Amino acid sequence: MAIIYEITVKDGTYQNKQGETKNSYQRIGVVMETKAGLMMKLRSIPIVEGGWNGMAYLNQPRPKDGFPKDDGFPKDNDEDLPF
């Protein structure tokens, strides 16, 4: 199942280092392509001051960061460890 869209909502604002007010967003789910058509999967319902109005953005998926996935195990190498 390929992810077609990320579902995001504006969940507040913050001030950056320059003092500018910026919007903050929360990813709440995805839209996937399946054999039967498009499917939406909501992972969370946003908690927003004043209540969520049900509106969300459908954005193109962000590219993966390119870093190798760390499985938590040490990597083997050719160097001998002194014991």
C-alpha positions as CSV (number, residue, x, y, z in Angstrom):
1,M,0.0,0.0,0.0
2,A,1.6,3.2,-1.2
3,I,1.1,6.4,0.8
4,I,-0.4,9.0,-1.5
5,Y,-1.0,11.9,1.0
6,E,-0.1,12.8,4.6
7,I,-3.0,14.3,6.6
8,T,-1.9,17.3,8.7
9,V,-3.7,19.9,10.8
10,K,-2.6,23.2,12.2
11,D,-2.4,22.7,15.9
12,G,-1.1,26.0,17.2
13,T,1.6,28.7,16.8
14,Y,5.0,29.3,18.2
15,Q,7.7,32.0,18.0
16,N,11.1,31.2,16.3
17,K,14.5,32.6,17.4
18,Q,13.9,35.7,15.3
19,G,10.6,36.4,17.2
20,E,8.4,35.6,14.2
21,T,5.1,33.8,14.8
22,K,4.9,30.5,12.9
23,N,2.2,27.9,12.6
24,S,2.8,24.4,14.0
25,Y,1.3,21.3,12.3
26,Q,0.6,17.8,13.4
27,R,0.5,14.7,11.2
28,I,-2.7,12.8,12.0
29,G,-2.8,10.1,9.3
30,V,-2.2,9.1,5.7
31,V,-4.2,8.3,2.6
32,M,-3.0,5.1,1.0
33,E,-3.7,3.5,-2.4
34,T,-5.1,-0.1,-2.1
35,K,-6.5,-2.7,-4.5
36,A,-10.0,-1.4,-3.7
37,G,-9.1,2.3,-4.1
38,L,-8.0,5.1,-1.8
39,M,-8.1,4.5,2.0
40,M,-7.7,7.0,4.8
41,K,-6.0,5.9,8.1
42,L,-6.4,8.4,11.0
43,R,-3.8,7.7,13.7
44,S,-5.0,10.4,16.1
45,I,-7.6,13.1,16.6
46,P,-5.9,16.5,17.2
47,I,-6.5,18.4,20.4
48,V,-6.6,22.0,19.4
49,E,-7.4,25.0,21.5
50,G,-11.0,25.9,20.8
51,G,-11.7,22.4,19.4
52,W,-10.9,20.9,16.1
53,N,-13.1,22.0,13.2
54,G,-12.6,18.9,11.2
55,M,-10.5,20.5,8.5
56,A,-7.1,19.0,7.5
57,Y,-4.5,19.4,4.8
58,L,-3.6,16.6,2.3
59,N,0.1,17.0,1.5
60,Q,2.5,15.1,-0.7
61,P,4.5,12.7,1.5
62,R,7.8,14.0,2.7
63,P,10.9,12.1,1.4
64,K,12.6,9.8,3.8
65,D,15.6,11.4,5.6
66,G,18.1,9.0,3.9
67,F,19.6,7.8,7.2
68,P,20.0,4.0,7.6
69,K,17.5,2.5,10.0
70,D,19.1,1.7,13.3
71,D,18.0,-1.7,14.6
72,G,19.6,-1.2,18.0
73,F,22.2,-3.9,17.5
74,P,26.0,-3.2,17.2
75,K,27.4,-3.5,13.6
76,D,29.9,-6.1,12.8
77,N,33.3,-4.9,11.5
78,D,36.6,-6.5,10.7
79,E,38.4,-5.0,13.8
80,D,39.1,-7.2,16.7
81,L,38.2,-5.9,20.1
82,P,40.8,-6.3,22.8
83,F,39.5,-8.3,25.8
